């Protein structure tokens, strides 16, 4: 049974939320790092930021340029 794009997006969102929760749990249980010197902890922070950026991109409403609105914030041209 083929999945619809909406189903695939919902599945991706579910997996990203799970990844964010797993990273948060791992960061909570991580021993206190030495500020700026712990490469593994810094990697967890970078991964968490990537997951949150992906979730934001997935759940946000993208701007689609058209001839009537060539850039975001341009307003709508009336004819």
Protein Blocks (a to p, Z undefined) as FASTA:
>chain_A
ZZdfklmmmmmmmmmmmmmmmmmmmmmmpccddehiamklmmmmmmmmmmmmmmmmmmmc
cddddfklmbghkapadZZ
